[in-house]
C-alpha cells in the first residue's frame, strides 16, 4: 500500500473544499470496505484519502412526512435495525442482510455501495425499485438524480470530482407494499451475487410490480417488459409468472467469470424472478436469501 | 508397574492447552515477533507468464525507491530444494514455469518500500507453450515442464521418468488382474476428477531468517508445521552443516498440510545469506493474495477406475489410473501419489489390483500435502464408483460394501495383512443413526432429498523411518515441562501430550506445559503430518514420562527405605500408604534427596523417550508389495442426509453421521473437534472449492473474494460423531491417527446422496450450485452422468464474454 495523507473534514463544506484542493489526487472514503481493499491491492493509489466519518451532517436515517433520507454514512446494519425501513422498504433491508457478513455490514454504507457502482452491488436493485434519488452536493450546488442515472457503467458514476453524495431519499409508499431480494450465491454468507432479483409490489387500486436486477448488466436494469405484463394482468397465475420470468431473463446481459457463467446467471434470473413474484404476491416475507 | 492416580489422564474431557491465550489474543505468531530496526523486509516479484524464458530482470527503477537495498534473482541463490525430489529453486532460474512463480526478490528497510519496489521490477520473457491439463501432460511430451528431471536428486522410493512430465510413477501389481477381469461376470469403468484446492489456513506464511556473519549460524523463525524437516531440507539444499541451522516455530494459525515440509523459508533465506545483507534479519511475509502461489495446494486429480465383480457380488479386481496434477513441483506432491496408490483397494478385500499412479508436472502452482494426503481425492472417486457398481448390480450399496469389507487378516493391495478394526460395526451404526434405508420426503418445498454413505481409510504415509523423540522435565514445584517438537496448530496435540504425561506421572494436567518447538532445545521429530503425532510422538512422550516416573519412584524408595512397589504418585503427591507417608514434589527433584545415610542422591530429573516404527518395509518399486508398508490404517464411515434445490443447484446437508475406529481416544474433545471440523472441510471441498485458471494459466481466485470455503452458515444442520476403540498393537495406548480421516468420506457420501435424491451422478468435483444445476438440467434431458473437465473454466473463458 502506497503512503497517503488522511484528511478528516468535519463538515460538508470542509469536505468540498478539501476535494477542490486535491482534485483527482484524492478519493473519498466512508465505511472503507471497498476503498481499503483497493488500496491494499494497489488498484487505486491516491495521494489523499478524504475520510467522511467525522462529518455529523452525513449521519442518520431521517423520517420525513412523505420520504426517508438515508444519509451517506448510514451502515447496512443501521438499515437492518431500523423499524421504519423494515416496514416500508423490506427489499432494501433484505438486500442489506444478504450483503457480506455482520462485521462488514457494521462498516459498509448504503451510499458507498452505489458509489462503488460495481454491477454486483446489492443496494442498486432495491434502490432502483424504490425509485430512490441520489442527493449530490458539490461546489456548484446540489442536485438529485435517480440511481439508474447515477450509475453510468461498471465502477462509473456521474459524480463529479468535486462532488459527494450526501445521501439518498426515497418516497414513502402510500399503499401497502411487499418486496423481496433474492440472490444466487456460491455459499450462505460473505458472497458477491452471481445474480440477484429485487421485486417490489405496490398494492392498492393500481397494483404495480417493479423488478430490477443485480450482477447481470453493466448499468442498473429494470425488467420493464415483465413489469408491463404483470401490471396488465388481472390474475397472476403460474403461466403469467413463467412468461414474466422469461421476459426478465431476456433483457439481462451478464458476463462469464470465475463466479458464474453467463448461461447460469441468465437461468438464475428466470428462476429468482419466478420466486420473487410469488413471494411478493404471498405478502410480506422474511429473510433475503433464496429459500 | 505403574502406580499412579490422576483425574486428568487419557480419555478425559479437558479444556485444551493454549485455547485461553488464543482467545485472549496474547499468543505470539511469527508475524508478531519484533526484531527492531535491524529488520529488513522482502517482497516477491512474480512471473506473469505460465511458461517462459526469463530474458531480462530490470531492477533499475526498483532500486531508486528509498530504502531498497537489493533485488535478488534466481542465479543469486542457485540451490535446489525438496523433501522427496529436489526439483524447485526458491526463485526461478532461467525459466519461469507458472504465473506467480517468484522471479526476483526485493529487500528493503521497510515492508512498504519492498512491496512498492517489487511492482517496479520489469521482467521480460520469451513465452513458451504451457501445459495445464495433467492427462495431456502425462501422455504427450510436447511440452516438458522440467527438461532436467533426470538431473534432480530424489529419495529411493520416488521414481521420476526422465524426458516426460511424470515426477513419480507408483505401481501396484497384486495378483492376476488380467485374469480377474477376463473371468468376471461384470466389469465397470468410471472417471472422476477433483480440482486443485487450497488449505485456507488463517495465518498466511511468515518467515524471518538471520545469519550470524561471524559463526555463519543461521536462525529461522517460521510458520511451519515441521521445524526439523525445514532444517533438514535447507541443510541439504544449501549443503550446510545441520548443527549450524536453528529453526524456531512459534504457534501457527492452521496448517492442514500447507505448512509441512519447507515452504517459503529458503526464499527468505536467499536474502538473509546474501553477502550484502548478511547479519541483518530478513522478514518475508506472504500476503493472502500470494499464499496459493507461494506453496503447495492440494493436487488436482483425475481417476480412471475399472472394477471387476463376480456373479455373486464379490469384488475380484480393480485397475486404477490416477493422474495427480502436481503443478511445477513434485518435491512433496510425489508422496500423496504413493499414499493413494497403496490404498488402491479402498476399504475392500480385492484380490487382484493393478494401479498406475502418476505425479504429473503442469505449468500451475504446485501441489503437495493437504489434510488427507491423497485419500480424500481417491475416496471421492472410489467410494462413488463402488456406489455406482452397487446400483448397477442392483445390490444395496451398504450390503455391497459390507460384503466386500477388508477384514482382519485379509491383505491390502500391497500384500500387508489388515489388522483388526470395527468398520463393520461402524457401518451398521451409521446406517442405524441415519435411518439410511428410509427414504424421507424433503423438508423444503420443491427440493429433493437423499441419503448416502461412504467409507474412509487412511494410513500415515511417512517414510519408513520417520521418528519422534521427547524430553519430559520435572520442576522443583512439581510441575512438568514437555519438549516434543510436534506443532500444535489447532489439532490439540499438546493437550494430548499433557494427558499422556498426567496418565504416566499422576501429575494433574494443569501442572503440565508443552512448549512450541525450537530445534535448539527440543529433541528431533520428523514432521507434524500424517495424523502421526499422538501415535509416534505419543510413544516418545509416554516413554519419556514413564522413565521420569521410574527415576522419581526409585529416589523416594531409597529416601523412605521402602520397596518401590509400595510408592504411588496420586494427583501430584508422592505417597506410601504402607508407611503412611505423603509428600509433595519439591526442590529435591532439582538438587537431590538427602538419603538416610546422609548422602545426596538424584539431582534434576529428566525423562527421555524416542520412537521409530520398528517394522516398516518400503514396497517393491515394480509391484508395490511389502510385508508391512504402513503402520496402521484408520477406518470409518460417513452417512449424509441432504437435499437439493433443483431450481438453483443449492445443496443443504440436513445431517451427517461420522464414525471412526480410533483405537483409543486420548483427548475426546480433540477427536470430536477433528471429526466435526473435517466433516465441514470435506463438505466444503465437495461443494464449493476449486482453484480456477484462465486459458493463460492465471489463477482467477487467489484470495477469499472468490476462493470460497464453507462458513458456519454452510455447515450441516447436525453432525453426530462417534468412535470405536479396537486397540492398535504398536501404539502408546492402542490409539490410531484420526486428524485427517474425517475429511475423506464426506464428499463421496454427499455425492452418493445426491444420486439417491436425483438419479444423477456427478463425476467432477466440486458439486457447485452451478454444476449441480447444469447436471439436473442434463438429467431432464435423459442424461444419468455429468462431467465437466477440471479445465472447463479455461474453455469457458476462451468463448466467454468477459467484460461489458
Interface residues (C-beta under 8 A of the other chain):
Chain A: X1 X2 X3 X41 X42 X101 X119 X153 X154 X184 X186 X187 X188 X189 X190 X191 X192 X194 X217 X218 X253 X255 X256 X257 X258 X259 X260 X261 X262 X264 X267 X268 X271 X274 X275 X290 X291
Chain B: X112 X115 X116 X119 X289 X444 X645 X647 X648 X650 X687 X688 X692 X700 X701 X705 X706 X708 X710 X711 X712 X713 X714 X768 X769 X770 X773 X774 X793 X796 X797 X800 X801 X802 X803 X804
